[in-house]
Amino acid sequence: MIAPLLAAALAIADLAPAPASAPEPPARPPTPAEVMALPEPLRQQFHARVLSTPRAPEQRLRRLVEFLFSPDDLGISYDIDANHTVAEAYATRRANCLSFTLLAIALAREAGLQAYGQQIDETLAWRQEQDTLYRTHHVNAGVRIHERQLSVDVAWDQVIARKPPRAIRDERLLVHYYNNRAADLLEANRLEDALRYAQVAKMLDPDYSVTWSNTGVLHLRHGDPAQAEQHYLHALQLNRMDPGALSNLAAHYQRTGNITAAARLQKRLQRVQARDPFHHFLQGVLHEREGKLQLAAQDYRQAIKLFPDEHRFHFGLARVYFLLGEGENQQRYHAKLEALRRLTR
């Protein structure tokens, strides 16, 4: 994704096992306090560079943001794979959206500001890797100063968001860290370690359906489809329209021959996707790459119908019309695109 990792739903498909390598020592998940802890050298540097001069809250926040990005201070670089604790982000100077949010919140609280995590549920955060688009959720840091609510975001220009961010508890923010690390460990074929991180996520916020669906994927890869099914079912008890759990359980029933149950879940999933402009947009991207331009145009039009103010949807449709040789339609959607771009500048 281009909005770094937050609670990316794990694909349940039969993923190819990672190449054999020397076994890694077991990974002990850090405690929530360890994830958020400011290293003492960072605390001292922050006090010397930001807090040594008395400043009003707005000035403190402005200087904090400069401290995060300036090469003369931390110089944090965006790295989609940097699922880091605060200490690791400081040591490497690299962070994705989640680790950046953890770091920004820890520093803002050290500065005496009211800071909290924010989650944007309906997003299209991009990552393009070997011609594949990935979609996830997105998080950033919120800061309340008097009656103003401000956001600090490392990837604000790379995320398509349908709704404004909403404040979340520290537990939910930390759950995203443990889920992301579990996904990393799954990719590395370290399933026992991945399950350890997932267990912490479940204990921290047992009502978050995404964790249960993702943990089901881990159990499936671990060779325990019965546990996987139980986790998917529990995820749907928590949120009956959770798209990841619906997809995962439908695929599980398809593999095990329960075709009727699989079809029922697929219908429910299709109802969710029908209302999701980002689903239609990604389908448009897929169909365009496959050369199915009429289908791509149909997908982009549906995305625009559901979310008319997103200029990238209009750009996709204009591009397809150009490829189809429909110059008049292309010009019309380019004009709409330029109007939307002016509004968002």
KOLZAZA-409459 format. One record per residue (C-alpha): residue in one letter; x, y, z. Coordinates in steps of 0.5 Angstrom, whole numbers, plus 500, padded with zeros to 3 digits. Layout:
BEGIN
 res  px  py  pz
   a   X   Y   Z
...
This chain:
BEGIN
 res  px  py  pz
   m 500 500 500
   i 502 507 500
   a 499 509 506
   p 503 504 511
   l 501 499 514
   l 496 499 519
   a 491 493 519
   a 492 490 512
   a 488 484 511
   l 492 478 510
   a 490 474 503
   i 488 467 505
   a 490 464 499
   d 495 458 498
   l 501 462 499
   a 508 459 497
   p 512 457 502
   a 518 462 503
   p 525 458 501
   a 528 454 507
   s 533 458 511
   a 537 457 518
   p 532 457 523
   e 531 464 527
   p 531 465 534
   p 524 465 537
   a 521 472 537
   r 518 475 543
   p 513 480 542
   p 515 487 545
   t 510 489 551
   p 505 495 549
   a 510 500 553
   e 516 497 550
   v 513 499 543
   m 511 506 545
   a 517 508 549
   l 522 514 548
   p 529 512 548
   e 533 516 553
   p 538 519 547
   l 531 521 543
   r 528 524 549
   q 534 528 551
   q 535 530 543
   f 528 532 543
   h 528 537 549
   a 534 540 547
   r 532 541 540
   v 525 543 541
   l 523 544 548
   s 529 548 551
   t 525 554 548
   p 518 556 551
   r 513 555 546
   a 505 556 545
   p 502 549 543
   e 501 551 536
   q 509 553 536
   r 511 546 539
   l 507 542 534
   r 510 546 528
   r 517 545 531
   l 515 537 533
   v 514 536 525
   e 520 540 523
   f 524 535 528
   l 521 529 525
   f 522 531 518
   s 528 535 518
   p 535 532 516
   d 538 536 521
   d 534 533 526
   l 531 526 526
   g 530 526 518
   i 525 520 518
   s 524 517 511
   y 518 513 509
   d 519 506 508
   i 513 502 507
   d 516 496 510
   a 518 499 517
   n 514 496 522
   h 518 499 527
   t 517 501 535
   v 519 508 537
   a 526 506 539
   e 527 502 532
   a 524 508 528
   y 529 512 532
   a 535 508 530
   t 534 507 523
   r 530 513 521
   r 525 510 517
   a 518 509 519
   n 511 507 515
   c 505 510 517
   l 504 506 523
   s 511 507 526
   f 511 514 524
   t 504 515 528
   l 507 512 534
   l 513 516 534
   a 509 522 533
   i 504 521 539
   a 510 519 543
   l 514 526 542
   a 507 530 542
   r 506 527 549
   e 513 528 551
   a 511 536 549
   g 505 536 553
   l 500 536 547
   q 494 532 547
   a 496 526 542
   y 492 520 540
   g 492 515 534
   q 487 516 528
   q 484 511 523
   i 481 512 516
   d 477 506 515
   e 475 507 508
   t 481 508 504
   l 485 506 498
   a 492 506 500
   w 497 504 495
   r 503 500 494
   q 505 498 487
   e 510 492 487
   q 511 487 481
   d 504 490 477
   t 500 489 484
   l 496 494 487
   y 495 493 495
   r 490 496 499
   t 490 497 506
   h 487 501 512
   h 491 508 514
   v 493 511 521
   n 496 518 523
   a 497 522 529
   g 491 527 531
   v 493 533 536
   r 488 537 540
   i 490 544 541
   h 484 548 545
   e 478 547 540
   r 482 545 534
   q 484 538 532
   l 490 537 527
   s 493 531 524
   v 500 529 523
   d 501 524 517
   v 507 521 513
   a 503 519 507
   w 497 524 506
   d 499 525 499
   q 499 518 498
   v 492 515 500
   i 485 516 497
   a 480 517 503
   r 473 517 503
   k 472 519 510
   p 475 523 515
   p 480 520 520
   r 477 518 527
   a 480 518 534
   i 482 511 536
   r 484 508 543
   d 492 506 544
   e 490 499 544
   r 487 499 537
   l 493 503 535
   l 498 498 538
   v 494 492 535
   h 495 495 528
   y 503 494 530
   y 502 487 532
   n 498 485 526
   n 503 488 522
   r 509 484 525
   a 505 478 524
   a 504 479 517
   d 511 480 516
   l 513 474 520
   l 508 470 516
   e 511 472 509
   a 518 470 512
   n 515 463 514
   r 516 464 521
   l 509 462 523
   e 510 460 531
   d 512 467 532
   a 507 470 527
   l 502 467 532
   r 505 470 538
   y 504 477 535
   a 497 475 533
   q 495 473 540
   v 498 479 543
   a 493 483 538
   k 487 479 540
   m 488 480 548
   l 489 488 547
   d 483 489 543
   p 479 482 543
   d 473 486 539
   y 477 487 533
   s 474 483 527
   v 480 484 523
   t 485 481 528
   w 481 475 528
   s 480 474 521
   n 488 475 520
   t 489 470 525
   g 485 465 522
   v 490 466 516
   l 496 464 520
   h 492 458 523
   l 491 456 516
   r 498 456 514
   h 500 453 520
   g 496 447 518
   d 490 448 522
   p 484 449 518
   a 479 448 524
   q 482 453 528
   a 482 458 522
   e 475 457 521
   q 473 458 528
   h 477 465 528
   y 473 467 521
   l 467 465 524
   h 468 469 530
   a 471 475 526
   l 464 475 523
   q 460 475 529
   l 464 481 531
   n 463 484 524
   r 458 480 520
   m 460 485 514
   d 468 484 515
   p 470 483 507
   g 477 480 509
   a 473 475 514
   l 467 474 509
   s 473 472 503
   n 477 468 508
   l 471 464 510
   a 468 463 503
   a 475 461 500
   h 475 456 506
   y 468 453 505
   q 470 452 497
   r 476 448 499
   t 472 444 504
   g 467 442 499
   n 461 446 503
   i 459 450 496
   t 452 452 499
   a 455 456 505
   a 461 459 500
   a 456 461 496
   r 452 465 501
   l 458 468 504
   q 460 470 497
   k 453 474 496
   r 454 477 502
   l 461 479 500
   q 459 482 493
   r 454 486 497
   v 459 489 501
   q 463 490 495
   a 458 493 491
   r 458 499 496
   d 465 500 496
   p 468 505 490
   f 475 503 492
   h 473 496 490
   h 470 498 483
   f 477 502 482
   l 481 496 483
   q 477 492 479
   g 478 497 473
   v 485 497 474
   l 485 490 474
   h 481 490 467
   e 485 495 464
   r 491 491 465
   e 488 485 462
   g 486 490 456
   k 479 489 458
   l 477 496 457
   q 470 496 456
   l 470 493 463
   a 475 498 466
   a 471 504 464
   q 464 500 467
   d 468 499 473
   y 471 507 473
   r 464 509 472
   q 461 506 478
   a 467 508 482
   i 466 515 480
   k 458 514 482
   l 460 512 489
   f 465 517 490
   p 465 523 485
   d 470 527 488
   e 476 523 487
   h 480 526 481
   r 484 519 480
   f 478 515 479
   h 476 521 473
   f 483 520 471
   g 483 512 470
   l 476 513 466
   a 479 519 462
   r 485 514 460
   v 481 508 458
   y 477 513 454
   f 483 515 450
   l 485 508 449
   l 478 506 446
   g 479 512 442
   e 473 516 445
   g 476 523 445
   e 470 526 447
   n 469 522 453
   q 476 523 454
   q 476 531 454
   r 470 531 458
   y 473 527 464
   h 480 530 463
   a 476 537 464
   k 472 534 471
   l 479 532 473
   e 482 538 472
   a 476 542 476
   l 477 537 482
   r 485 538 482
   r 484 545 483
   l 479 544 488
   t 484 540 492
   r 490 544 492
